[in-house]
Amino acid sequence: MSVGRQFQMVYLLLERGRMTAGELARRLEVSQRTVLRDVDALSAAGVPVYTTQGAGGGVALLDGYVLDKAAFTDEEQRQLLTALQSLPGQEGAEALTKLSALFRRGTEDWLQVKLSRWGAGEADSEKFQLLKKAVLGRQILAFGYASSYGSTRARRVLPARLVFKGQGWYLQAFDLDREDFRTFRLSRILSPEPTGEVFHRRLDPPDIEFSGDIPPLFRVEAKLRFAPYMAYRVYDEFDQNCVTPQPDGSLLVEAVFPEDQWLYGYLLSFGAGVEVLSPDALRRRLAALGWKIYWAHAGEHDTPCQGCGAMMGPSKTKEVPTMEDYKDMKFCQSCGMPLAPGAAVGTEADGSPSADYCSYCYQGGKFVGEMTMEEMIDFCAPMMAQANPGMTQDQAKAQMHQFFPMLKRWRK
């Protein structure tokens, strides 16, 4: 909000005496034009701020100026106190106390922000403070990250900013290994540590707001039915426009999800309270995982044949195929999907068909969904195993690790 930024500008000028419009713009993360508009607004509100031209010029306050509560209307005072109240950490509390005394008004205790998850104690708050210091101190961070592709890998990043979005906090940072910006959910950041190195590069990460158009390769349009007792989670986690209450109290949800290992774990977290109505592939995959969980916990004991007979069909197991079986086929040079006649091929920047990539990986001359080769393998292995009865995911991954380095996108 502008009043918070204007207060920060006054505080900076009180602390430093004089700053150029460029310095203020960088510190406040706005344009110089916005800085000059704020100067005009503060001046109109009675704050003696002025600008000077030439060498040694800039923005400054008249000597001897002391912050006057009259510079803020009652509503602006409330907005500023509320903003400070929502900030975690001791610094926000100290500023809140000082301004409450200045404005001679108590804080309205209607908002509290607790960073820790249930049962986490102070660990989450401590992690937040460490990341905050790294962002402000421009310190290179190292940590492990548990991705939704089912792997945990070491990351080295230049931290840019912390963002609260949806139901969680995220760190936006420049990944030094991938040489691009990445967004990390704080709860999945493991053992973060400053490396002791500082950086001076200016960071401008893209807006965390997602367009909602999940690329085709990574999406599944699912129709789910939730039991009535799951209503509390359904309304917590889905937009009400996606939810259709049924006469029997159940809830139908239609939504688009990212198609990766996270989705299966997420659906399993509802236990018997969710039924996948479509697509069939997702329904079968979830059922298979449910059986795997059952046998892992049931132990080895006899099961009556009549109990399982209805679920057992004729064996379709065949010899596990290898990449040699497909040696005469043309493959997408990104995901390895066969590009048989009639397959959906990608497009170049001029709209012409791509000779090398499928439409799920490549559109308009660019790759859809940036990822490493390892992440692509983690994503594709379940689908390859499902398409080839008798093949396990480990076997699929082993074949892909031999095959993918020969593809154009991953060739070194």
C-alpha positions as CSV (number, residue, x, y, z in Angstrom):
1,M,0.0,0.0,0.0
2,S,1.3,3.5,-0.7
3,V,1.1,4.8,2.8
4,G,3.5,2.1,4.0
5,R,5.9,2.9,1.2
6,Q,5.7,6.6,2.0
7,F,6.4,5.9,5.6
8,Q,9.4,3.8,4.7
9,M,10.7,6.7,2.5
10,V,10.4,9.2,5.4
11,Y,12.2,6.7,7.7
12,L,15.0,6.3,5.2
13,L,15.4,10.0,4.7
14,L,15.4,10.5,8.5
15,E,18.1,7.9,8.8
16,R,20.3,8.8,5.9
17,G,19.7,12.5,5.4
18,R,19.7,12.6,1.6
19,M,19.2,10.0,-1.1
20,T,18.9,10.1,-4.9
21,A,15.6,9.2,-6.6
22,G,17.4,6.2,-8.1
23,E,18.6,5.0,-4.6
24,L,15.1,5.3,-3.2
25,A,13.6,3.5,-6.2
26,R,16.0,0.6,-5.8
27,R,15.4,0.4,-2.0
28,L,11.6,0.6,-2.3
29,E,11.5,-1.6,-5.5
30,V,9.5,1.0,-7.5
31,S,10.2,3.3,-10.5
32,Q,11.8,6.7,-10.1
33,R,8.5,8.2,-11.3
34,T,6.7,6.6,-8.4
35,V,9.3,8.0,-6.0
36,L,8.7,11.5,-7.3
37,R,4.9,11.0,-7.0
38,D,5.3,9.9,-3.4
39,V,7.5,13.0,-2.7
40,D,4.7,15.2,-4.0
41,A,2.1,13.3,-1.9
42,L,4.2,13.7,1.3
43,S,4.8,17.3,0.6
44,A,1.0,17.9,0.2
45,A,0.4,16.1,3.5
46,G,2.7,18.5,5.3
47,V,5.9,16.6,5.4
48,P,8.8,19.0,4.5
49,V,10.4,16.8,1.8
50,Y,12.1,18.4,-1.2
51,T,14.2,17.6,-4.2
52,T,17.4,19.3,-5.5
53,Q,19.0,19.1,-8.9
54,G,22.6,18.7,-10.0
55,A,25.7,17.2,-8.3
56,G,25.0,16.3,-4.7
57,G,21.3,16.7,-5.3
58,G,18.5,14.3,-4.4
59,V,15.6,13.9,-2.0
60,A,15.9,15.2,1.5
61,L,13.9,16.4,4.6
62,L,14.3,19.9,6.1
63,D,16.9,19.8,9.0
64,G,15.3,19.2,12.4
65,Y,12.2,17.5,11.0
66,V,10.6,15.0,13.4
67,L,7.9,12.6,12.2
68,D,4.5,14.0,13.0
69,K,1.5,11.9,13.4
70,A,-0.5,14.6,11.6
71,A,1.1,13.4,8.4
72,F,-1.3,10.4,8.4
73,T,-5.0,10.4,8.4
74,D,-6.9,8.1,10.9
75,E,-7.4,5.5,8.2
76,E,-3.8,5.6,7.1
77,Q,-2.7,5.2,10.7
78,R,-4.9,2.1,11.1
79,Q,-3.6,0.7,7.7
80,L,0.0,1.2,8.7
81,L,-0.4,-0.4,12.2
82,T,-2.3,-3.4,10.7
83,A,0.5,-3.9,8.1
84,L,3.1,-3.9,10.8
85,Q,1.0,-6.2,13.0
86,S,1.0,-8.8,10.2
87,L,4.8,-8.8,9.9
88,P,6.6,-11.7,11.6
89,G,9.7,-11.1,13.7
90,Q,10.9,-8.8,16.4
91,E,11.6,-5.8,14.0
92,G,7.9,-5.6,13.2
93,A,6.9,-5.7,16.8
94,E,9.3,-2.9,17.8
95,A,8.1,-0.6,14.9
96,L,4.5,-1.4,15.9
97,T,5.2,-0.3,19.5
98,K,6.9,3.0,18.5
99,L,4.2,4.0,16.0
100,S,1.4,3.0,18.4
101,A,2.9,5.4,20.9
102,L,3.4,8.1,18.3
103,F,-0.2,7.8,17.1
104,R,-1.5,7.5,20.8
105,R,-3.7,4.6,19.9
106,G,-3.7,1.0,20.9
107,T,-3.4,-1.7,18.3
108,E,-6.6,-3.5,17.3
109,D,-5.7,-7.1,18.1
110,W,-7.8,-8.7,15.4
111,L,-4.9,-10.2,13.3
112,Q,-2.0,-12.5,14.2
113,V,0.3,-14.3,11.9
114,K,1.8,-17.6,13.1
115,L,4.4,-19.1,10.7
116,S,4.7,-22.5,12.4
117,R,2.7,-25.5,11.3
118,W,0.8,-27.4,13.9
119,G,3.3,-29.3,16.1
120,A,6.3,-27.6,14.5
121,G,7.2,-25.4,17.5
122,E,9.4,-22.5,16.5
123,A,11.3,-24.3,13.7
124,D,9.3,-22.7,10.9
125,S,9.7,-19.2,12.4
126,E,13.4,-19.8,12.7
127,K,13.6,-20.9,9.1
128,F,11.7,-17.9,8.0
129,Q,14.0,-15.5,9.9
130,L,17.1,-17.2,8.4
131,L,15.7,-16.8,4.9
132,K,14.6,-13.3,5.5
133,K,18.2,-12.3,6.7
134,A,19.6,-14.0,3.6
135,V,17.3,-12.0,1.3
136,L,18.0,-8.7,3.0
137,G,21.8,-9.4,3.4
138,R,22.0,-10.7,-0.2
139,Q,23.6,-14.0,1.0
140,I,23.9,-17.1,-1.2
141,L,21.9,-19.9,0.3
142,A,22.4,-23.7,0.1
143,F,19.7,-26.2,1.0
144,G,18.1,-29.4,0.1
145,Y,14.7,-29.2,-1.7
146,A,12.0,-31.9,-1.8
147,S,10.4,-31.4,-5.2
148,S,7.0,-32.7,-6.3
149,Y,8.8,-35.0,-8.7
150,G,9.7,-37.2,-5.8
151,S,13.4,-36.3,-5.5
152,T,15.4,-34.3,-3.0
153,R,18.4,-32.4,-4.5
154,A,20.9,-29.8,-3.3
155,R,20.3,-26.3,-4.4
156,R,22.5,-23.1,-4.4
157,V,20.5,-19.9,-4.9
158,L,20.5,-16.2,-4.8
159,P,17.4,-15.4,-2.6
160,A,15.3,-12.6,-4.1
161,R,12.1,-12.4,-2.0
162,L,9.6,-14.1,0.3
163,V,6.0,-14.4,-0.9
164,F,2.8,-15.6,0.8
165,K,0.5,-17.2,-1.8
166,G,-2.5,-19.4,-1.3
167,Q,-1.9,-21.4,1.8
168,G,1.9,-21.1,2.1
169,W,5.1,-19.1,2.0
170,Y,7.4,-19.3,-0.9
171,L,11.0,-18.2,-1.6
172,Q,11.7,-16.8,-5.1
173,A,15.4,-17.2,-5.9
174,F,17.8,-17.5,-8.8
175,D,19.0,-21.1,-9.0
176,L,22.7,-21.1,-9.8
177,D,22.8,-24.6,-11.3
178,R,19.7,-24.1,-13.5
179,E,20.6,-20.5,-14.3
180,D,17.1,-19.3,-14.0
181,F,14.5,-18.2,-11.4
182,R,12.7,-20.8,-9.4
183,T,10.0,-20.7,-6.7
184,F,10.5,-22.9,-3.6
185,R,7.8,-23.7,-1.0
186,L,9.3,-23.0,2.4
187,S,8.0,-26.2,4.0
188,R,10.0,-28.2,1.4
189,I,13.2,-26.3,2.0
190,L,15.5,-28.6,4.1
191,S,18.3,-27.4,6.3
192,P,19.0,-24.0,4.7
193,E,22.4,-22.5,5.4
194,P,24.1,-19.3,4.2
195,T,27.3,-20.1,2.4
196,G,29.1,-17.1,3.7
197,E,29.2,-15.6,0.1
198,V,27.4,-12.4,-0.8
199,F,26.2,-11.3,-4.2
200,H,25.6,-7.9,-5.7
201,R,23.5,-8.9,-8.7
202,R,20.2,-7.2,-9.0
203,L,17.3,-9.7,-8.9
204,D,14.0,-9.2,-10.7
205,P,12.0,-12.5,-10.4
206,P,8.9,-12.9,-12.4
207,D,5.5,-12.5,-10.8
208,I,4.6,-15.6,-8.7
209,E,1.1,-15.4,-10.0
210,F,0.4,-18.4,-12.1
211,S,-1.8,-18.0,-15.3
212,G,-3.7,-21.2,-14.5
213,D,-2.9,-22.8,-17.9
214,I,-0.9,-25.8,-16.9
215,P,1.0,-27.1,-19.9
216,P,-0.7,-30.2,-21.5
217,L,2.2,-32.5,-20.6
218,F,1.9,-31.7,-16.9
219,R,-1.9,-31.5,-16.4
220,V,-4.8,-33.7,-15.7
221,E,-8.4,-32.6,-15.7
222,A,-10.0,-34.6,-12.8
223,K,-13.5,-35.1,-11.6
224,L,-13.6,-36.1,-7.9
225,R,-16.3,-37.0,-5.5
226,F,-15.7,-36.3,-1.8
227,A,-17.6,-37.7,1.2
228,P,-19.7,-35.3,3.3
229,Y,-17.2,-35.5,6.2
230,M,-14.5,-34.1,3.9
231,A,-16.4,-30.8,3.4
232,Y,-14.0,-28.9,5.7
233,R,-11.0,-29.8,3.5
234,V,-12.8,-29.3,0.2
235,Y,-13.7,-25.7,1.0
236,D,-10.2,-25.1,2.5
237,E,-8.4,-26.2,-0.6
238,F,-10.7,-25.7,-3.6
239,D,-12.4,-22.6,-5.1
240,Q,-16.1,-22.7,-4.3
241,N,-16.8,-22.4,-8.1
242,C,-15.2,-25.8,-8.6
243,V,-17.5,-27.5,-6.0
244,T,-21.0,-28.8,-6.7
245,P,-22.9,-30.1,-3.6
246,Q,-25.0,-33.2,-4.2
247,P,-28.3,-34.2,-2.7
248,D,-26.7,-37.0,-0.6
249,G,-24.2,-34.5,1.0
250,S,-21.2,-35.5,-1.1
251,L,-19.3,-32.9,-3.0
252,L,-18.3,-33.0,-6.7
253,V,-15.1,-31.2,-7.6
254,E,-13.8,-30.6,-11.1
255,A,-10.3,-29.1,-11.3
256,V,-7.0,-29.1,-13.2
257,F,-4.0,-30.6,-11.4
258,P,-0.3,-30.9,-12.2
259,E,0.3,-34.5,-13.2
260,D,3.2,-35.7,-11.0
261,Q,3.9,-37.7,-7.9
262,W,2.6,-34.9,-5.7
263,L,-0.9,-35.4,-7.1
264,Y,-1.1,-39.0,-6.0
265,G,0.2,-38.3,-2.5
266,Y,-2.3,-35.4,-2.3
267,L,-5.3,-37.5,-3.3
268,L,-4.2,-40.4,-1.0
269,S,-4.2,-37.8,1.9
270,F,-8.0,-37.9,1.7
271,G,-8.0,-41.6,2.4
272,A,-11.4,-43.2,1.7
273,G,-13.0,-39.8,1.6
274,V,-12.4,-39.2,-2.1
275,E,-13.3,-41.2,-5.2
276,V,-11.7,-40.4,-8.6
277,L,-14.5,-40.4,-11.2
278,S,-12.3,-39.4,-14.1
279,P,-9.9,-39.8,-15.9
280,D,-9.7,-43.6,-15.8
281,A,-5.9,-43.6,-15.9
282,L,-5.8,-41.5,-12.7
283,R,-8.4,-43.7,-11.0
284,R,-6.4,-46.9,-11.9
285,R,-3.1,-45.5,-10.7
286,L,-4.6,-44.4,-7.4
287,A,-6.2,-47.9,-7.0
288,A,-2.8,-49.5,-7.6
289,L,-1.1,-47.3,-5.0
290,G,-3.9,-48.1,-2.6
291,W,-3.3,-51.8,-3.0
292,K,0.4,-51.3,-2.5
293,I,-0.2,-49.5,0.7
294,Y,-2.6,-52.2,1.8
295,W,-0.1,-55.1,1.3
296,A,2.7,-53.1,2.9
297,H,0.6,-52.9,6.1
298,A,-1.5,-56.2,5.9
299,G,1.5,-58.5,6.2
300,E,1.8,-61.9,4.6
301,H,-1.3,-63.9,5.3
302,D,-3.7,-66.0,3.2
303,T,-6.4,-64.2,1.4
304,P,-9.5,-66.2,0.3
305,C,-9.5,-66.7,-3.5
306,Q,-13.2,-65.8,-3.6
307,G,-12.3,-62.5,-2.0
308,C,-9.8,-61.6,-4.7
309,G,-11.2,-63.5,-7.7
310,A,-13.4,-60.6,-8.8
311,M,-10.4,-58.3,-8.9
312,M,-8.1,-60.6,-10.8
313,G,-8.2,-60.8,-14.6
314,P,-6.2,-62.9,-17.0
315,S,-2.5,-62.1,-16.8
316,K,-1.3,-59.6,-19.3
317,T,2.3,-59.7,-18.2
318,K,4.7,-59.8,-21.1
319,E,8.4,-59.5,-21.5
320,V,9.6,-56.1,-20.5
321,P,10.2,-54.0,-23.6
322,T,13.4,-52.2,-24.2
323,M,14.3,-49.1,-26.3
324,E,15.6,-51.5,-28.9
325,D,12.0,-52.5,-29.6
326,Y,11.4,-49.0,-30.9
327,K,14.6,-48.4,-32.9
328,D,12.8,-47.6,-36.1
329,M,10.5,-45.0,-34.5
330,K,11.0,-41.2,-34.4
331,F,10.9,-39.8,-30.8
332,C,10.3,-36.4,-29.3
333,Q,13.8,-35.1,-28.6
334,S,12.7,-33.9,-25.1
335,C,10.4,-36.4,-23.5
336,G,11.0,-39.5,-25.7
337,M,7.4,-39.8,-26.8
338,P,7.1,-41.7,-30.2
339,L,6.3,-39.2,-33.0
340,A,4.2,-41.6,-35.0
341,P,2.2,-40.3,-38.0
342,G,-0.7,-38.2,-36.8
343,A,1.0,-37.4,-33.4
344,A,0.7,-33.9,-32.0
345,V,4.0,-32.2,-33.0
346,G,5.2,-28.9,-31.6
347,T,5.5,-25.6,-33.4
348,E,8.4,-23.3,-34.2
349,A,8.3,-19.5,-33.6
350,D,6.8,-18.9,-37.0
351,G,4.1,-21.5,-36.5
352,S,5.6,-24.2,-38.6
353,P,5.7,-27.8,-37.3
354,S,8.7,-28.8,-35.3
355,A,10.8,-31.6,-36.7
356,D,12.1,-32.7,-33.3
357,Y,9.6,-32.1,-30.5
358,C,6.0,-33.0,-29.5
359,S,3.4,-30.3,-28.8
360,Y,3.5,-31.1,-25.1
361,C,7.1,-30.2,-24.8
362,Y,7.6,-27.4,-27.4
363,Q,5.3,-24.6,-28.6
364,G,6.1,-21.4,-30.4
365,G,9.8,-22.1,-30.6
366,K,10.1,-22.6,-26.8
367,F,10.1,-25.4,-24.4
368,V,6.9,-25.7,-22.3
369,G,7.8,-26.2,-18.6
370,E,11.5,-25.8,-17.8
371,M,13.0,-28.8,-16.0
372,T,16.1,-30.9,-15.8
373,M,16.6,-34.2,-17.5
374,E,16.3,-35.9,-14.1
375,E,12.9,-34.2,-13.5
376,M,11.7,-35.2,-16.9
377,I,12.6,-38.8,-16.2
378,D,10.9,-38.7,-12.8
379,F,7.8,-37.4,-14.5
380,C,7.7,-39.8,-17.5
381,A,8.6,-43.0,-15.8
382,P,5.2,-43.7,-14.2
383,M,3.5,-43.2,-17.6
384,M,5.9,-45.4,-19.4
385,A,5.5,-48.2,-16.8
386,Q,1.7,-47.9,-17.1
387,A,1.8,-48.1,-20.9
388,N,3.9,-51.3,-20.7
389,P,2.4,-54.0,-18.5
390,G,5.2,-55.9,-16.7
391,M,7.5,-52.9,-16.6
392,T,8.3,-51.3,-13.2
393,Q,9.0,-47.6,-12.7
394,D,12.6,-48.5,-11.8
395,Q,13.0,-50.4,-15.1
396,A,11.5,-47.4,-16.9
397,K,13.9,-45.0,-15.3
398,A,16.9,-47.3,-16.0
399,Q,16.0,-47.3,-19.7
400,M,15.4,-43.6,-19.8
401,H,18.8,-42.9,-18.2
402,Q,20.4,-44.7,-21.1
403,F,18.1,-43.2,-23.8
404,F,17.5,-39.6,-22.7
405,P,21.2,-38.4,-22.9
406,M,21.0,-39.2,-26.7
407,L,18.0,-36.9,-27.2
408,K,18.7,-33.5,-28.7
409,R,17.5,-31.5,-25.7
410,W,19.7,-33.3,-23.2
411,R,22.7,-34.1,-25.4
412,K,25.9,-32.6,-24.1
